[in-house]
Amino acid sequence: MDLTTIKEVKRPESVDMVAWREGYAWLAGGTWLFSEPQLTIDTLIDLEQLHWPALQISEEGLDIAATCPIVELERFVAPPQWIATSLLNKCCHSFLASFKVLNTATVGGNICMSLPAGPMISLTIALEGIYTLWPREGSPRQIPAVQFVTGNHMNVLQPGELLRSIYLPVTALTRRFAFRRLSSTHFGRSTSLIIGTQDRHKDDLLLTITAATSRPVQLRFDQVPSTHELRSCIETTIPETLYFDDPYGTSAYRRHITYYYAEQIRAELAQKGAWA
Ligand SMILES: Cc1cc2nc3c(=O)[nH]c(=O)nc-3n(C[C@H](O)[C@H](O)[C@H](O)COP(=O)(O)OP(=O)(O)OC[C@H]3O[C@@H](n4cnc5c(N)ncnc54)[C@H](O)[C@@H]3O)c2cc1C
């Protein structure tokens, strides 16, 4: 849609050229920004001209620029031992109206939207990502992905602060995983998206619960818990009020699905199968 409040679109070659003020907004893929009126915004600052390399592989892991188009992540071919990278493709196809958003939106734009159904959030938390943030003043700071989203459409970014990149460590990329997602239609918005991962040589479990709750929740177990242990850990960690409620599912339904999928993931990763 046309954004009638926008007076200027800036295309800086460096973010240092931007003197931030109220009314400014970073523009990534624009799939959300151009989807509804933006009455408080008068200037867009396009991140595309910064030309950050989208994906950089090293022995330590994968660096994803915030401006990396989601479609590029979907096409990424990883070293074969990075078995968890199948999750990239699964999460890239976990959008409502997948193909439209997939081709234009960016990884960072999805994370900064901070919606419960943000699949790039689910992905980067499950793969133990570290986000690099660029405040408008002061030094860059790094935070674990799991600490970034604080609620529905809420996160830790300060005014003008930029998400620069996401780092996924090789230790997470080489873990086995189990993935469960529920949406009311095939290309629907996620009602629940839960991912479990496990070290191939250990008996641990890292469970990441997203979309069902207004902010992501991660549970870490040194050993795969019993059904009862898992259930009571979820009960203690997730209060009823944290389950999200919208037209894609009531909070009671999301709570039910969380237990159901978490147990499936637990049982799947408790078996040492072909991955080991
Ligand atoms: C039909 C349709 C279906 C959708 N389905 C989903 C869905 O299933 N799940 C979901 O989560 N979202 C969905 N969305 C919302 C949105 O399109 C996606 O979240 C998308 O990934 C946003 O990415 P973008 O690059 O287009 O961000 P933009 O629209 O460009 O920006 C989104 C917000 O993030 C800010 N921003 C962008 N990049 C940065 C950065 N690097 N640092 C700081 N701030 C930044 C922008 O200022 C803006 O506030 C949907 C939208 C539409 C129109």
The ligand as an SDF file (V2000), in Angstrom:
LIG
                    3D

 53 58  0  0  0  0  0  0  0  0999 V2000
    0.5760  -11.5900    3.9050 C   0  0  0  0  0  0  0  0  0  0  0  0
    1.5060  -11.4380    5.0630 C   0  0  0  0  0  0  0  0  0  0  0  0
    1.8100  -12.5560    5.8230 C   0  0  0  0  0  0  0  0  0  0  0  0
    2.6750  -12.4570    6.9320 C   0  0  0  0  0  0  0  0  0  0  0  0
    2.9520  -13.5790    7.6500 N   0  0  0  0  0  0  0  0  0  0  0  0
    3.7540  -13.4870    8.7230 C   0  0  0  0  0  0  0  0  0  0  0  0
    4.0330  -14.6450    9.5180 C   0  0  0  0  0  0  0  0  0  0  0  0
    3.5260  -15.7290    9.2660 O   0  0  0  0  0  0  0  0  0  0  0  0
    4.8660  -14.5060   10.5790 N   0  0  0  0  0  0  0  0  0  0  0  0
    5.4490  -13.2970   10.8800 C   0  0  0  0  0  0  0  0  0  0  0  0
    6.2150  -13.2180   11.8330 O   0  0  0  0  0  0  0  0  0  0  0  0
    5.2000  -12.1990   10.1510 N   0  0  0  0  0  0  0  0  0  0  0  0
    4.3690  -12.2470    9.0890 C   0  0  0  0  0  0  0  0  0  0  0  0
    4.1020  -11.1180    8.3720 N   0  0  0  0  0  0  0  0  0  0  0  0
    4.6760   -9.8240    8.8220 C   0  0  0  0  0  0  0  0  0  0  0  0
    6.0100   -9.4460    8.0790 C   0  0  0  0  0  0  0  0  0  0  0  0
    5.7920   -9.4120    6.7070 O   0  0  0  0  0  0  0  0  0  0  0  0
    7.1340  -10.4240    8.4030 C   0  0  0  0  0  0  0  0  0  0  0  0
    7.3640  -10.4430    9.8050 O   0  0  0  0  0  0  0  0  0  0  0  0
    8.4480  -10.1080    7.6720 C   0  0  0  0  0  0  0  0  0  0  0  0
    9.3810  -11.1170    7.9250 O   0  0  0  0  0  0  0  0  0  0  0  0
    9.0380   -8.7620    8.0360 C   0  0  0  0  0  0  0  0  0  0  0  0
   10.2900   -8.6480    7.3820 O   0  0  0  0  0  0  0  0  0  0  0  0
   10.6650   -7.4140    6.4490 P   0  0  0  0  0  0  0  0  0  0  0  0
   12.0870   -7.5860    6.0430 O   0  0  0  0  0  0  0  0  0  0  0  0
    9.6920   -7.2730    5.3280 O   0  0  0  0  0  0  0  0  0  0  0  0
   10.5170   -6.2250    7.4890 O   0  0  0  0  0  0  0  0  0  0  0  0
    9.9900   -4.7190    7.3110 P   0  0  0  0  0  0  0  0  0  0  0  0
    8.5440   -4.6970    6.9830 O   0  0  0  0  0  0  0  0  0  0  0  0
   10.9160   -3.9530    6.4100 O   0  0  0  0  0  0  0  0  0  0  0  0
   10.2520   -4.2080    8.8140 O   0  0  0  0  0  0  0  0  0  0  0  0
    9.5530   -4.7590    9.8910 C   0  0  0  0  0  0  0  0  0  0  0  0
    9.9060   -3.9550   11.1700 C   0  0  0  0  0  0  0  0  0  0  0  0
   11.2260   -4.2500   11.6070 O   0  0  0  0  0  0  0  0  0  0  0  0
   12.0480   -3.0740   11.6140 C   0  0  0  0  0  0  0  0  0  0  0  0
   13.3630   -3.5270   11.1390 N   0  0  0  0  0  0  0  0  0  0  0  0
   13.6080   -4.2180   10.0010 C   0  0  0  0  0  0  0  0  0  0  0  0
   14.8970   -4.5800    9.9440 N   0  0  0  0  0  0  0  0  0  0  0  0
   15.4880   -4.1080   11.0630 C   0  0  0  0  0  0  0  0  0  0  0  0
   16.8060   -4.1880   11.5970 C   0  0  0  0  0  0  0  0  0  0  0  0
   17.7990   -4.8310   10.9540 N   0  0  0  0  0  0  0  0  0  0  0  0
   17.0630   -3.6080   12.8010 N   0  0  0  0  0  0  0  0  0  0  0  0
   16.0790   -2.9550   13.4850 C   0  0  0  0  0  0  0  0  0  0  0  0
   14.8020   -2.8510   13.0410 N   0  0  0  0  0  0  0  0  0  0  0  0
   14.5160   -3.4440   11.8370 C   0  0  0  0  0  0  0  0  0  0  0  0
   11.3450   -2.0930   10.6990 C   0  0  0  0  0  0  0  0  0  0  0  0
   11.6380   -0.7470   11.0280 O   0  0  0  0  0  0  0  0  0  0  0  0
    9.8780   -2.4390   10.9810 C   0  0  0  0  0  0  0  0  0  0  0  0
    9.4580   -1.8590   12.1860 O   0  0  0  0  0  0  0  0  0  0  0  0
    3.2420  -11.1950    7.2700 C   0  0  0  0  0  0  0  0  0  0  0  0
    2.9340  -10.0710    6.4870 C   0  0  0  0  0  0  0  0  0  0  0  0
    2.0820  -10.1870    5.3950 C   0  0  0  0  0  0  0  0  0  0  0  0
    1.7910   -8.9640    4.5910 C   0  0  0  0  0  0  0  0  0  0  0  0
  1  2  1  0
  2  3  1  0
  2 52  2  0
  3  4  2  0
  4  5  1  0
  4 50  1  0
  5  6  2  0
  6  7  1  0
  6 13  1  0
  7  8  2  0
  7  9  1  0
  9 10  1  0
 10 11  2  0
 10 12  1  0
 12 13  2  0
 13 14  1  0
 14 15  1  0
 14 50  1  0
 15 16  1  0
 16 17  1  0
 16 18  1  0
 18 19  1  0
 18 20  1  0
 20 21  1  0
 20 22  1  0
 22 23  1  0
 23 24  1  0
 24 25  2  0
 24 26  1  0
 24 27  1  0
 27 28  1  0
 28 29  2  0
 28 30  1  0
 28 31  1  0
 31 32  1  0
 32 33  1  0
 33 34  1  0
 33 48  1  0
 34 35  1  0
 35 36  1  0
 35 46  1  0
 36 37  1  0
 36 45  1  0
 37 38  2  0
 38 39  1  0
 39 40  1  0
 39 45  2  0
 40 41  1  0
 40 42  2  0
 42 43  1  0
 43 44  2  0
 44 45  1  0
 46 47  1  0
 46 48  1  0
 48 49  1  0
 50 51  2  0
 51 52  1  0
 52 53  1  0
M  END
$$$$
